[in-house]
Amino acid sequence: MADNGQSDTKKAILASLETYHGIVTDACGSVGLPRSTFYDWLKSDPAFKAAVDEIQDVALDFVESKLFQKINGVAMLGDEGEVYNQPPSDTAIIFYLKTRGKKRGYIERTELTGADGKDLNYNVTLNLGGQPNNNEPIPAAGDKPLD
């Protein structure tokens, strides 16, 4: 990071960014730094950007660990100090598979077909250059030419 009198403030914002798990608005608010200044530093100081990127990677790791707790189920401590088990979350499992299991086929697709699963055919009519349109459809790719 460039040392031009901003070094202490940059260190403070980086520490705050760690505390707030990479949430820029909260980190800037806690040290009284305008977000615009943060983003200016991010663009102009490669060392600052590298430090911010590392903090955001750590924050992502933290959140991923919470996701895996939801996937595995976890023992929780209640308000009265009691321990209870939170079962695995179907939603967390589905989320993980949709985002990380795509290459194994865990992906949602929308397949558009015509009636009874047949191909869709569209006829498009264009009126270019102000020429009168005789309402004759232009054949779609694969259609037989009009007679």
N, C-alpha and C positions, 0 to 999 in steps of 0.2 A: 504494500500500500504506500502511496506517496505520502511523505511526511511534510505537509505544508500547513501545520497548525490544526489540521483536522484529525490527526491520528488518534487522539484521545476519544473524540466523538465517534470515530469509526469503530474503535475497540468497544465502546459502550453499546453502539447499535448492534454489533455482532454478538455481544454477550446477551443483549435483550432478545435478539432474534433466536438464540438458542433457548432461552427461557420460554418464549412464546411459540416454540416449535415451527419456526419459519414464517409465521404470520406477520407480514410486513407492517400492516396498519397498527397492530398492537405493539410491536417492537418500537416503531417510530414514536408512537404516542407516549410510551413509557420513558423515553429519553428526550422528548420535546423536539424531535427532528421532523421537518416536513418530509412527506413521502416523496415529493419531487426532488429533494436533495438526495435522498437515498437512491432513487433511480438514476439521477445524474452521476453519482459515484459509481453505480453499477455499470454504467456505460463507459465511463472514462478511466476507471482504475481496475486493470485486469487482476491484480492481487486481491482487491476487495471483492470482485465478482467471484473469484475462485473460492474465497472464504465463505461467501453467501451460498454458493452452489453446494459446498460441503455441508453446511448447516442444513440446507433443504434436503439433501440426501439422507442425513441422519434423521430428520423429521419424518421422511417417507419410510425409513426403516422402522421407526417407532410405530407408525400407523399400521404398517404391515404386520408387526408383532401383535398388535391389538386385533387385527383381522384373524390371525391364526388362533388367537385365544378364542374368538367367536366360533371359528371352525371346529376347534377341538373340544369346546366346552371348558368351563373354568370354575373353580371354587371362588365364591364371592363372600365378602364380609358385609353383613347387613348393618343397618343403623343401630341395632341393639347389640352388636358384637357377635351375632350368630353367623355361622358359616353355612352357606347353602351352595348347591351346585347349579350353575347355569348350563343347561344342555347345549349341545352344538347347534348353531344357527343355520337352518336351511338357506336363508337369504345370503349369509356370508359364503356358504359353500357355492351357491349358484353364481354369486358375484365373482368369486375367484375363478371358477371354471370358465365363465364368459370372457373374462379379461386375460387369463393366463393359459387357458386350455383350448384356444382357438385351433391350434394345429392338430389337435386330437378330435376336432369336430364339435366342440362345445361352443357353438355360435348360433345366434338366432338369424334366420334368413327369412325374407319375404319373397316368395316366388309368385309371380303374377302369371296367371294363365287365363285363357278364355273358358268358355263353357265346356264342361266335361273334361277339363285338363288340356284342351287343345291350345295351339298357339294363339296369341293375340295378333290381330291384324288391324292396323290403323290406316284409314284413308285420310290424307291431308290435302286440303284444297288451298292453294296460294293464289292471291291476286297481286301480281307484281306489275308495277309501272302503270297502274290505272287502267289496264286492259279489262274489258268486260269478262266476267266469269260465267261460263256456261253451266256452272254447277256440275262439271264432270270431275269425278274423283281421280286423283293421281294414284296409280296402282302402288301398293306397298311392295317392298322387296319380297320377291318370291311369288307374288301374285301373277296370274296370267295377264298378258296385255289386253287392254280393252279393244273390242272389235268395233 
